[in-house]
Amino acid sequence: MTKKESISQLLKSKHIAIAGVSSDHKKYSRMIYEAFLDKGYKTSAVNPKLTEINGNICYHSITELPDDVDALVIIMRGDKAADILKEGIKKGTKNIWLHQGCTLKNLESFTEDKGINLINGECAFMWLEPVEGFHKFHRFIKHPFTSYNKQSRPKY
């Protein structure tokens, strides 16, 4: 599957969890969480230090997430990202996005033979339609021959 196809598959998910969401509105992880919400996705936040974000429940761990979560976006680094990835796989999540900057070594050892659609090293802002401003330009530079076909998103 191409990167574009993997991203398209994940973006068709009905309920997406964002792991690593910050309480600070200016932090990148918080902006990604809010972007998914703004684009009409049913979205849940995961952060062990928070109980809510803007009146929405914030789950302490992947294991606490509702069973209907079918995709996971991880926005954290190193061992924490590896632990969250393992928890997501153990919970049965088949669509997982390791956000740009969350690089892990030996990814195949985590996902091999598990049927995981894994996106690694991409920025969600470059793929959440409609892509605007700098992110649109960045996608053009990074993926000059890739055009993302807009899919109508169901509202939840």
N, C-alpha and C positions, 0 to 999 in steps of 0.2 A: 504494500500500500504506500502511495506517495505521502509526503508530509501534508500536502493540501487535502488529500482524501482523509487522512487521520484527523486533521483539524475539523474538517466538515462533519465527520462522524461524531466527534466529541460535542460539537456545537449543536447537534440534533438532540442532545440529552435533555431529559425532562426536568431533572433536578441536579444541580451542580453544587458541590461543596468546595469552598475556598479555604485551604489550610494555611495558617500563618497571618490571618487578617489582623492588622494593627488597630489599636484604639485611636490612633492619631490620623486625622483626615488627610494630612499631608504626606503620609507614608504610601509608598507604591502599592503595597498589598491591599491597603484600604481603598485606594483608587480603583484597583482591579475588581475588588468585591462590588463596589458601587457601580462600576461600568456594567458588570453582568446584570445587576438589578435593573439598571436604567434601560438595558436592551431587552427587558422582558423575561429574563430567565428566573426560574424559581431557584433561589440561591441560599445556601446556608454557610455561615461562618464557623471556622474552627480556630480556637485559641484557648489554651488551658488557663489563661489568666483573666478571661472575660466571661461574663454571664449574658451580656446583651450588647448589641450594636444598633443604635437608632431604634430601640424598641423591639428588635428582632432577637430571637434566641441565638446565643453564641455557644456552640458546643465545645466541651473541654477536650474531647478526643474524637478520633474517627469512629471508634466503637460506639459512641453515643449517637451518631448520626441516624436519622430515620432510614428505614430499609429501602425507601424509594429513591435514594440518592444513587444516580447511575454514572456520575462523573466526578472526578476530583482534580482540582487545580492546586498544586503545591507551590507556595511562595516562601521558601526558607532555604537555608543553605546547610551543607555538610551532613553530619550525623542525624540532625533533626529531620532533614528531608528524607534521608534513607529510612528512618524509623516510620515516618508518615507513609512513605511509599509501601513499606511492608505491611502496615496496618490496613491501608486501602486495598491491597491485594488480598489480604486475609479476609477482609469483609466481603470480598467478591466484586469489587469495583473493576469494571473492564475498560473504562476510558480514563486515563490518567495523563495530566499535563504537568510536567516539571517545567515550571516557568523559567524564562530567561534568567540566567545567573544561578540557577539551582542545579549545577552540573554534578553528576555522581559518576564515580568510576564503576566499571563492571555492571552496567545497567542490565545486560543480558542475563546475568546471574539472578536478578530479581524477577524478570519477566519471562524468561525462557519457558516455552511450553505451557504457558498459562493463559494464552489467548488475550493478552493485554494490548489494547490500542494505546501506545505510549507516544506522547509528543514531548520532545526534549529540546529546550533551549530557545523556544519561540516566545515572543511577547504577545499576550492576548490582545492588547490594544491594536496590533497590526491586523487582527482577524475579526474582531467584533464589528459587524456591519451596522450602520455605515461607518467606515473608517474615515477619520477626519484629521486635518492638520498635519503635524509632524509625522504621526504614525502612518498616514497614507503615503507620504514621501518615503519614509523608512522602509515600508513594505515594498515599494517600487524599486528602491535601491537594492534591498536584500533579495527580493524575488522578482526580478524584472520580467520574467516570462510566465508568471503565475497570476492568473486572474481568478478571484474567488467569486463563484456564482452565488448571488444572494439567494437565500432560502427564506421563505416566509416563516417567521417564528410564531408558534402558537403562544397566546397569552395565557398565563396560569393565574 
